[in-house]
Amino acid sequence: MFLSEIYIYSEPRCRSVDYQELSSYVNGLLPGTRVMLAGPILEEYIDGFEGSIRDGVVRRLAVSLAKAKVRALEDPVPDEQSVLEGEVVYERRRLEDRKNTVFGLIYDAHILSAIYGSLLSSEKSRIEQLHIIFTNQLIGTRDTADRRYHARTVLCGSPSIVSLSGITIAPAKDTGFYIARRSAEAFGFAEEEKMEVAAGFAGDSLSLDDPRLTEVAKGYIAQALAYRLSGDAFCSDPDCRLYNAHRQRELIRAQLDSDSEYCGMHEELFNRQARTNGG
């Protein structure tokens, strides 16, 4: 497949990620493909309107986001989920305040991708283009095996989503972290003290202010690229950046500690695409 343009949308609520470095990385991985760095997709769309029209756009997006929220892990999100006005107000406030982070909420990844996709013009919706959207929102998909939603790091598709919160939450932390956390709760520690306990496992897991997050994000961009190029985002090799890590230790090994970035098969996948693009 010929991939002519890649758009990377930044997330202003996470300052530990260097999006310019991510853009340069993709340029190096796929020379000959035009890589464009854009601002946050929702906020930049809103900024294209003024006055009462802008207010209407913000409200419509707030309603759509509220409808995408997962209310019960066991239940699929209905196609037309009813929402409360308070939920709409919350989403609207988050859209207006670009420092406002989301905690404890999961959004259906497929519905969220459809919302993002609806904001793209026809000129940016061609098959040879790929849009990769970073968000601090926690995304989830419903597992058909246990019929529950699970937090995810990435949704590969059109457009693709990389959840920065998902990177820090979806792959499970070391068992010792959960034991220490439960012990701190049992002793009635304050939240600050609980965080100090968690800090003891910082090397084995990532946080949203982790300076390693930029390097890790490169691997999740690569997964979105691999999915577009081959139809498969993941690799079974635990030392390949396309490895689908289920634990933080696995994530750190694949993205940070491996001697080589990609296995032979996936290195050739990207090299072949670069040759196709004339890079």
C-alpha positions in Angstrom: 0.0 0.0 0.0 1.2 3.5 -0.8 1.1 5.8 2.2 1.5 9.4 1.1 0.7 11.4 4.3 0.7 10.8 8.0 -0.9 13.3 10.4 0.1 13.2 14.1 -2.2 15.1 16.4 -0.7 16.3 19.7 -2.3 16.3 23.2 -1.7 19.5 25.1 -2.6 18.0 28.4 0.5 15.8 28.5 3.6 17.9 28.4 6.1 15.0 28.8 5.7 13.9 25.2 7.8 15.6 22.5 5.6 15.5 19.4 8.3 17.0 17.2 10.5 14.1 18.1 7.8 11.7 17.2 7.3 13.4 13.8 11.0 13.2 13.1 11.0 9.5 14.1 8.3 8.7 11.6 10.1 10.7 8.9 13.1 8.5 9.6 11.1 5.3 9.6 9.2 6.0 6.4 11.3 8.4 4.3 9.4 9.6 1.3 6.1 9.8 3.3 5.0 13.3 4.2 4.6 13.6 8.0 2.7 16.5 9.4 2.4 17.5 13.0 -1.0 19.0 14.0 -2.4 20.4 17.2 -5.1 18.6 19.2 -7.9 17.5 16.8 -10.9 18.5 18.9 -9.6 21.9 20.0 -8.3 22.9 16.6 -11.6 22.0 15.1 -13.4 24.2 17.6 -11.0 27.0 16.9 -12.3 27.2 13.4 -15.6 28.7 14.6 -16.5 31.9 16.4 -19.4 33.2 18.4 -22.7 31.4 18.7 -21.6 28.9 16.0 -18.6 27.9 18.1 -20.8 27.5 21.2 -23.0 25.1 19.2 -20.0 23.1 17.9 -18.6 22.8 21.5 -22.0 21.6 22.8 -22.4 19.0 20.0 -18.9 17.6 20.6 -19.6 17.6 24.4 -22.8 15.6 23.8 -20.9 13.1 21.5 -18.2 12.6 24.0 -20.6 12.0 26.8 -22.4 9.4 24.7 -19.0 7.6 24.2 -18.5 7.2 27.9 -18.4 3.6 29.3 -20.8 3.6 32.2 -20.5 -0.1 33.1 -17.7 -2.3 32.1 -20.0 -5.3 31.5 -22.4 -3.4 29.2 -21.8 -2.3 25.6 -22.3 1.4 25.0 -25.6 1.9 23.2 -25.6 3.4 19.7 -27.6 6.4 21.1 -26.7 6.5 24.7 -28.8 8.9 26.7 -26.7 11.5 28.6 -27.3 13.8 31.6 -26.8 17.5 31.3 -24.1 17.3 34.0 -22.1 14.9 31.8 -22.4 17.4 28.9 -21.3 20.3 31.1 -18.3 18.2 32.3 -17.2 17.4 28.7 -17.7 21.0 27.7 -15.6 22.3 30.5 -12.8 19.8 29.5 -12.9 21.0 25.9 -12.7 24.6 27.0 -9.9 24.1 29.5 -6.9 22.6 27.7 -5.2 21.8 31.0 -8.1 19.8 32.3 -7.2 16.1 32.5 -9.6 13.1 32.7 -9.4 10.7 35.6 -11.3 7.5 36.1 -13.4 7.6 32.9 -13.2 5.1 30.0 -14.5 6.0 26.5 -15.4 3.5 23.9 -12.5 3.6 21.5 -14.5 2.9 18.3 -17.0 5.6 19.1 -14.3 8.0 19.9 -12.5 7.2 16.6 -15.7 7.8 14.7 -16.1 11.2 16.4 -12.5 12.2 15.4 -13.1 10.9 11.9 -16.2 13.0 11.5 -14.1 16.1 11.9 -11.8 15.3 9.0 -12.4 17.0 5.7 -12.8 14.9 2.5 -9.4 16.1 1.5 -7.9 14.4 4.6 -9.9 11.2 4.3 -8.2 9.5 1.4 -7.0 5.9 1.7 -3.3 6.8 1.3 -3.5 9.1 4.4 -3.2 8.0 8.0 -4.3 10.1 11.1 -2.8 9.2 14.5 -4.4 11.0 17.4 -2.9 11.3 20.8 -5.3 11.7 23.7 -5.1 11.7 27.5 -8.5 10.1 27.6 -8.6 6.5 28.7 -10.0 4.3 25.9 -11.4 0.9 26.0 -12.8 -1.9 23.8 -15.1 -4.7 24.7 -13.6 -8.1 24.8 -15.8 -10.7 23.2 -14.4 -13.5 25.5 -15.4 -12.1 28.9 -17.8 -9.4 27.6 -16.2 -6.6 29.5 -14.5 -3.4 28.5 -10.7 -3.3 29.0 -8.5 -0.3 28.9 -6.3 -0.1 25.8 -3.2 1.7 24.8 -3.9 2.0 21.1 -6.8 1.6 18.6 -5.5 1.0 15.1 -7.8 2.1 12.3 -9.0 5.2 10.5 -8.1 7.3 12.5 -5.9 5.6 15.0 -5.8 6.6 18.6 -2.9 6.4 21.1 -4.1 6.8 24.7 -1.3 8.2 26.9 -3.4 7.3 30.0 -3.8 3.9 28.5 0.0 3.5 28.2 0.3 4.1 31.9 -2.7 2.1 33.0 -3.7 -0.6 30.5 -0.6 -2.8 30.8 -0.6 -4.2 34.4 2.0 -3.1 36.9 4.3 -5.4 38.8 2.4 -7.5 41.4 4.4 -5.8 44.2 2.8 -2.5 43.3 -0.7 -3.7 43.9 0.3 -5.5 47.1 2.0 -2.3 48.4 -1.0 -0.2 47.3 -3.5 -2.4 49.1 -1.3 -2.4 52.2 -1.2 1.4 52.2 -5.0 1.5 51.9 -5.4 -1.0 54.7 -3.3 1.1 57.0 -5.4 4.2 56.1 -2.6 6.1 54.4 -3.5 9.4 52.8 -3.4 9.6 49.0 0.0 11.4 49.0 1.5 8.5 51.1 0.0 6.0 48.7 1.7 7.8 45.8 5.0 7.6 47.7 4.5 3.8 47.9 3.8 3.7 44.2 7.0 5.7 43.5 9.0 2.7 44.7 8.0 0.9 41.5 8.6 3.9 39.2 11.3 2.1 37.3 9.0 -0.8 36.5 6.1 1.3 35.2 5.3 4.5 33.4 3.4 7.6 34.5 2.1 10.6 32.6 5.0 12.8 33.6 7.6 10.1 32.8 10.4 11.4 30.5 10.4 8.0 28.8 6.9 8.5 27.4 8.1 10.0 24.1 10.3 7.0 23.4 7.5 4.6 24.3 5.0 6.5 22.1 7.2 5.8 19.1 6.3 2.1 19.4 2.6 2.8 19.4 2.8 5.0 16.4 4.7 2.1 14.7 1.8 -0.2 15.6 -0.7 2.1 13.9 1.6 2.2 10.8 2.0 -1.6 10.7 -1.8 -2.1 10.9 -2.3 0.2 7.9 0.5 -1.4 5.9 -0.2 -5.1 6.7 -3.5 -5.4 8.5 -1.8 -6.6 11.7 -0.5 -4.2 14.4 1.2 -6.6 16.7 4.2 -9.0 16.9 4.8 -12.1 19.0 8.4 -11.2 19.5 8.8 -9.6 23.0 11.8 -7.6 21.8 9.9 -6.0 18.9 8.3 -2.6 19.3 5.1 -4.1 17.9 4.8 -6.5 20.8 1.3 -6.3 22.4 2.4 -5.8 26.0 0.0 -6.7 28.7 2.3 -5.8 31.6 4.4 -2.7 32.2 7.5 -4.8 32.4 6.8 -6.2 28.9 6.1 -2.7 27.6 9.4 -1.3 28.9 11.3 -4.3 27.5 9.8 -3.9 24.0 10.0 -0.1 23.8 13.1 0.8 25.9 15.3 -2.2 26.7 15.5 -4.1 23.5 18.8 -4.2 21.6 17.0 -3.8 18.2 13.8 -1.8 17.6 12.0 -4.3 15.3 12.2 -8.0 14.5 13.4 -8.9 11.0 10.0 -9.3 9.6 8.7 -5.9 10.7 12.0 -4.1 9.9 11.5 -5.3 6.3 7.9 -4.2 6.4 8.9 -0.6 7.0 11.9 -0.8 4.7 9.6 -2.1 1.9 7.2 0.8 2.5 10.1 3.3 2.4 11.2 1.8 -1.0 7.6 2.0 -2.3 7.5 5.7 -1.3 10.8 6.4 -3.0 12.6 7.0 0.3 
